[in-house]
Amino acid sequence: MPGGRLSQRDRHRIAAGLTDGLSYAEIARRLGRSTSTISREIGRNGGPGRYRPEQAHRATERRARRGTPAPRPAAGAPGAAEAEAEVIEMAVRMGLPKMMARVFIGLLLSEEGRLTAAELARRLKVSPASVSMAVRYLIQQELIRRERDERRRRDIYVIDDDTWYHSIMTGARQTLEAAQAAKAAAHLFGNDTPVGRRLARGGTFLERISLDMLQSTERWRGLLS
């Protein structure tokens, strides 16, 4: 029941939600639980890519009988897995689709910020096709870049400090394009009509915001170097 321990049925619903690509917040809403409860449950039982409801339920029962906390593998992996899950959830809340968020955060948290598609697939326990779809999207959004290793004939996907700069610049330019489109549409409808005035005001607002963002991003770029 909500507020009590997770049942075996709850854990199967969590696994189904992960398979469907639902966010932790949505899974929590459907179960009537807090997002932190779902995050802890997944983090201590293998993470989003390795969560198995039957194993999680048996492990919880064993811990309850022993009266001991969740076991911790070497090098603090459970904390790292839970932290990674939280960051992925944050990226999803900010608008990234779930698989794209997992690939992006996988690269962000890798030691050198450089992984091949095969390494990403192994790290995330997903298919190469899923990685391929995600990296295409992330490259298009300028969140990552692709480098070619001609010697080994493979692509390497890279995330570095300039990622933040390029990502914000891309978003600001897209907003500026939307502002210009709104102002052009206002002219077509007529600036003295209700629709035209509404579009003109929105376009002007978006234009000022995007121009401020572009200027601010350039001004503070040096913090990344």
Secondary structure as the mmCIF struct_conf table of DSSP 4:
data_model
#
loop_
_struct_conf.conf_type_id
_struct_conf.id
_struct_conf.beg_label_comp_id
_struct_conf.beg_label_asym_id
_struct_conf.beg_label_seq_id
_struct_conf.end_label_comp_id
_struct_conf.end_label_asym_id
_struct_conf.end_label_seq_id
TURN_TY1_P TURN_TY1_P1 PRO A 2 GLY A 3
BEND BEND1 GLY A 4 GLY A 4
HELX_LH_PP_P HELX_LH_PP_P1 ARG A 5 SER A 7
HELX_RH_AL_P HELX_RH_AL_P1 GLN A 8 THR A 19
TURN_TY1_P TURN_TY1_P2 ASP A 20 GLY A 21
HELX_RH_AL_P HELX_RH_AL_P2 TYR A 24 LEU A 31
TURN_TY1_P TURN_TY1_P3 GLY A 32 GLY A 32
HELX_RH_AL_P HELX_RH_AL_P3 THR A 35 GLY A 43
TURN_TY1_P TURN_TY1_P4 ARG A 44 GLY A 46
TURN_TY1_P TURN_TY1_P5 PRO A 48 ARG A 50
HELX_RH_AL_P HELX_RH_AL_P4 PRO A 53 ARG A 66
TURN_TY1_P TURN_TY1_P6 GLY A 67 GLY A 67
HELX_LH_PP_P HELX_LH_PP_P2 PRO A 69 PRO A 71
HELX_RH_3T_P HELX_RH_3T_P1 ALA A 74 GLY A 76
HELX_RH_AL_P HELX_RH_AL_P5 ALA A 77 ARG A 93
TURN_TY1_P TURN_TY1_P7 MET A 94 GLY A 95
HELX_RH_AL_P HELX_RH_AL_P6 LYS A 98 LEU A 108
TURN_TY1_P TURN_TY1_P8 LEU A 109 LEU A 109
BEND BEND2 SER A 110 GLY A 113
STRN STRN1 ARG A 114 THR A 116
HELX_RH_AL_P HELX_RH_AL_P7 ALA A 117 LEU A 124
TURN_TY1_P TURN_TY1_P9 LYS A 125 LYS A 125
HELX_RH_AL_P HELX_RH_AL_P8 PRO A 128 GLN A 140
TURN_TY1_P TURN_TY1_P10 GLN A 141 GLU A 142
BEND BEND3 LEU A 143 ILE A 144
STRN STRN2 ARG A 145 ASP A 149
TURN_TY1_P TURN_TY1_P11 GLU A 150 ARG A 153
STRN STRN3 ARG A 154 VAL A 158
TURN_TY1_P TURN_TY1_P12 ASP A 161 ASP A 161
HELX_RH_AL_P HELX_RH_AL_P9 ASP A 162 PHE A 189
TURN_TY1_P TURN_TY1_P13 ASN A 191 ASP A 192
BEND BEND4 THR A 193 THR A 193
HELX_RH_AL_P HELX_RH_AL_P10 PRO A 194 ARG A 219
TURN_TY1_P TURN_TY1_P14 TRP A 220 TRP A 220
HELX_RH_3T_P HELX_RH_3T_P2 ARG A 221 LEU A 224
#
